[in-house]
Every structure is written in C-alpha cells, then in structure tokens.
Amino acid sequence: METISAASQLFQFIVTGLTVGAIYAMVAIGFNIIYNVTEIINLAQGEFVMLGGLIMVFMHVTVGLPMILAFVATVLLVTLTGMLLDRLAIKPIRQPSVMTLIIATIAASIVIKGTAMLIWGKSPYDLPAFSGRTPIELGGVIIQPQYLWVIGFLVVVTIGLTLFFNRTILGKAMAACADNPDAARLVGINVQYMVLLSFALSAAIGAIAGMTMTPIALMDYDRGAMLAIKGFGAAILGGLGSFSGAVLGGLMIGLIESLGAGFLLSGYKDAYALIVLLLVLFLRPSGIMGNFEVTKFKRF
C-alpha cells in the first residue's frame, strides 16, 4: 500500500508539474516569437498573461458574457495591448540598444501593472473552470479538467506556430526580418508590420496562458513579474528562439518545481528551477536545444 501511495503521489506531482510547466512554456513561446522577429527580449511578457486572466474575469464574471465570447474578447484586447506596446514603447526609440530596449519593456511592464492595480485592486480573482471543477481520478491521481485545457492549448499553440513560421509566406517573412531586416526590406517585406505582428501574436498567446491558468491558481495584478521570470528561464533553458525548446524548458521547470516542493521543501520551489537553470547556463549557455549567439540589436 505504501508503494502504491508513493507511486500515486509521484504521478500527482508529475501531473501538477506538467500543468504548471505548460503555462511557463506558453510564456516562453511568447518571448521567442518577439525574439525571432526582432531579437528583442520583451520583459513585459508576463503582463500579457496577467491581463489575460483579469480581463477574462471582467468579461465573463462581471459583464456576464458567455465563456466563448469572453475568451475571444479577451484575446483581442490583450492583442491590442501588445500592438500598443510596440507602437508606444519600442518604435519611438531612435537609437535602440540592448539597455534602452530592456528599460523600455520594463517601463511598459510597470505601467501595465500599475494600471491593472488601479482597475482591479490588489485582491486575487477567480474564474470558473472551462469544464467545471469535478476532478477526474485515474489510479489514485486527481486530475482537474482545467489541467487538460492548459496542456491542450499548449499543444495547439505549438503546432499552430510551427506550421505558421515554417509553411506560410507571412511566417517566413517574419523570420527573415530577424536574420537581415535590410535585405527583407529590399525584397518588399514591411519590417514594421512584421514587428507589430510579432507583438500581437505574443500578446495573444500570453492572454491564452492567463485565461487557462486563472481557474487553477487565481490571478492578481502582481502575478506577471514572476511569470515573466519563469517564462524567460524556460526560454533560456530550452534555447532562446526555439519553440520546441520553449516547450521542453517550460515543462522541465514545472516538473522541477513540483517534485522539489513535493519531496523536499515547498518554500524553495522557485529556487530549485533557478538552480537548474544556472547549471545549464554554465554547462551549455545556448540552452538544451538552442544555438544562441550574442548579436547586436537591429534598427526597425
């Protein structure tokens, strides 16, 4: 009985870790979309996730829109926020450098977080689960239906973006802007539009992550910063710029956190993943699946 109980406990931690890791993976994918097109690290990425959760609560719970309509409206509003971030914080910078762009995204993060605090206050908000909260029990492992939505959306986002960037003209044009924006302009690609589209896609994915995690972990105005740290850590761990690496890195961080909190000390769950991340950076700076090279930021 003890063996069965220990095995069930292990699988429970694995399920929880994969679910949390799927959220980190979607945040990491958002980082990679913008990086692949612009080579910019958007440190406001976590705020897109926060806005996704809080706006969904407002649309569905406060306003009373049906779940599907609230979902679509939230994605559109957060996508608009991402586009405004590009136009108001990134595009006006005349002589971009690593430091100025980092400061610009940090400033945008502070503004978004402050605005969210004024609108929603400091209290955490709950959101009804997409398929109810009746748990599914499999061999002693409790699975919340919302877990399946989180992992399902990660699969859809990953497959969709892979096909988009590898199989469509628009996706290939976005990738070309990161390799050589001057050459992209010469062949008729509107680089400014591609940058705007990258921020829009990144914000939309952040919104999806926020909406799917809120029924599980609640949402408040201050959640974005930690999500950005974990998502960026997942992107670096897997290899900055790699979608498959982002998924792998996010799932690894989620599993490490869950297993560490379950079998060691729960108070240090954030530290376990960061320690592993530091070890990977020491041994393989490019990440597990990446081929990262330090480059100069390009003028858009």
N, C-alpha and C positions, 0 to 999 in steps of 0.2 A: 504493500500500500504506500509506503514511504517513497519507493522508486517511482510508482505511478504519479504520486503527488508532486514529486520533484520534476518529473518529465512534463507534467501539465503546467507547472509553474514556469519552467523554461520556455515552453511554447507560448505561454501567455505573454511573457516578456518579449519574445520574438515578434509576436503579432503587434504588440503595442509599439515596439521599436520600428517596425516596418511602416506603421501608420504615421508616426511622427517623422520618420525619415522621408516619407513621401512628400510631406509638407516642405521640409528642407530642400528636397530635390526640386520642387517647383520653384522655390525662391532662387535656387542656384541656376535653374534654366533661365529665369528672368535676367539674372546677371549676365549669363552667357549670350543671350540674344543681343543685348546692347553692346557687349564687348566684341562680339563677332562682326558687328557692322561698324562700330565707331572706335573700338579699343578704349572706351571709357568705362570706368568702374562706377556704377551708379549706386552710391551708398544710401540713396533714398528708397531702394527696392523694398525694404521691409515695410515702409509706409503704405505701399500699394496693397500689401497683404492686410494691414490694419484697416485701411479704408474699405477694402472688400468686405470684411466682416461687419464693420459698423454700419456701412451703407445698406448692406443686406438686411440687417436688423431693422433699420429705419423703414426700408421699403416693405418688408414682409410683416413685421410685428407692429410697427407704429402706424404706417399708412394702410396696411391690410391688403397689399397686392398679393395675388396668387404666387406661389413659390416660383413658377417658371418665369412669370413676368418680372418679379423682383430680381431674379437671377440675371436676366438679360439687361434690365435697367442698371443694375449694379456694375456689370461688366462695362457697359457703355460709359457710365460716369467715371469710373476709375481709369478707363482708357483715355478719356478726355483729360483727366488729371495728368497722366503720363505725357500726353501731347503738349499740354501747357508747360510741364516741367522742361521739355526740350526747348520750346519757343521762348520761355521767360528766363530760364537759368543757364542753358547751355549755348544756344545760338548767339546771344548778345556778346559773348566773350570774344574779344577781337584777337587776342594773342594767347590761345589756350596752352596750358602746360599741365603737367601731372598735378601740381599743387593747386592751381586755380580751379581745375575741374573737380577735384576732390572737395575743395571748400564749397564750390557751387552746389554739389549734390548734398553735402552735409547741411548747408544753409536751407536748401529746399526741404530736407527731412525735418529740420527744426520747425520751419514754417507750417508744414503739413501737420506735424504732431501737435503744435500749439493750436492750430485751427480746430483739429479734432477734439482737443480738450475743451475748448470753448463751446463747441456744439454738443458733445456728448457727456462732458464731465469726466470725472476720474473713476466712476464705477464700472465694473465689468458687465458686459451684456451677454445674454444667452440667445441662442437661435434654435428653433425647433429642428430636430434632425430630419433629413430629407425623406427617410423611410421609417420614421418612428424610432423609439428607443427600446423596443423589445429585443433583448440580446439573443444571439444565436449561440448555442452550446455545441461544440464539437470535441468529443473526447476529453471533457473537463476544461476546455479552453473557451472562454467567453469572448465572443466577437460582436461588437456593436455594429449594426448595419451601416452606420456612418463611416466606419473604417473602410468598408468596401467602396463607398463613394470616393473617398480620398485616393485610394490606390487606383481605382478605375479612371479617375480624372488624370492622374499622373500618366497612366498608360496612353490615354487618348492624346494628351498634350505632347508627349514624347514622340509618338508615331506621327501625329499631325505635323509637328515642326520638322521632323526628319524628312518627311515627304516634301514639305514646302520648300525647304532650303536645297534639297537635292534634285527635285523633279520639276520645279516651276521656274519660269523665267524671272519672276519677281524675286523669288528667294535667292536665285543665283546672282541677281543684280545687287541684292543687299550684301551678300558675301563678298562680291567684287569691290564694294566700297571700302571694306576693311583692308583688303590686300593693297589697293592702289586707288585712292579717290580721284587723283588727277587723270589716270587712264580711264576710270569709269566715266568721268565727265566727257572725255574725248569720244567715247562710243555712244554718247547720248543718254547716259544714266543720270537722273536727277538725284544727286547725292543728298541734298537737303531733305527731299521727300523720303529717301530710304532711312535716314537717321530718325525722322519723325515716325516712320512706320515701326522702327525697332523699339522706340519708347512706347508706342501704342501697344504692340504685342507684349512687351514685357509687363506693362501695367495690367493688361487683360489677364495674363497668367497669374500675376500676383493677386488679382481680385478673386480668381477661382480658388487659389490656395486659401485666402482668407475666409471665403464663404464656406468652404468644406471643413475647415478646422474649427470654426466658431461653435458648432453644436457639441464639439468634443471638449474643447479647452477654454471656452468663453473668449471674449475679445474686449480689449480696452485700448485707450489712446496711446499707451506707453509700450505696447507689445512689439511694435515694428523694429525697434533698435536691435533687440535680441534675435529676432527672426532674421534680420539682415546679417548679423554676425554669423549665425549658424548657416544661413544660406551661402554666404560668401566662403565660409570654411568648407562647405560641401563642394562648391565650385573649384576651389583651390585643391582640395583633396583629390577630386576626380580628374582634374586637369582643366584649367581655365580655357573656355572656348569649346569644350566637348560636351554635347548633350548627353551622350551615354555616360561620360564621366561624371556629369552633374547628378544623374540618377544614382549611379553607384556611390558617389561620395555622400549624397543625402541619406541613402539607406544605411550606409555604414555608420554615419554619425548617429542616426536614430537608434540603431541596434546597440552601439556602444553606450549611449546614454541609458537606454532601457535596461540592459544587462548590468551595467555598472551600478545603477540606482537599485536594482533588484537584489543583487548578490553582494554588493559592497556597501557604500554609504550613499544614501539618496541625496544628501545635501551637497554632494560634489559631482552631481551628474553632468553639469556644464563643464567641469574641469576635465573629465575623462576624455571627452571628444576632442577638446583643445590640445590635450597632451598627445593624443594620437596624431592630430594634425601637425603638431610641431615636429614629431618624429618623422613623419612622411616628408615634410619640407626639408628636414636635414638630410634625409637619405635620397630623396628624389624631388627636387624643387619644382619640377614640371608637373607633379601630381601623378596619379596612378595611370591615367590614360591620356595625359596631355603632352604637348610639345611646345610649352610656353617659352617665348623669347621676349626679353625686355625690348620694347620698341618705343619710339617717340610718338606722342600723340599727334594726330594729323589735324589739319585745319579743314573744317567743314563749312 
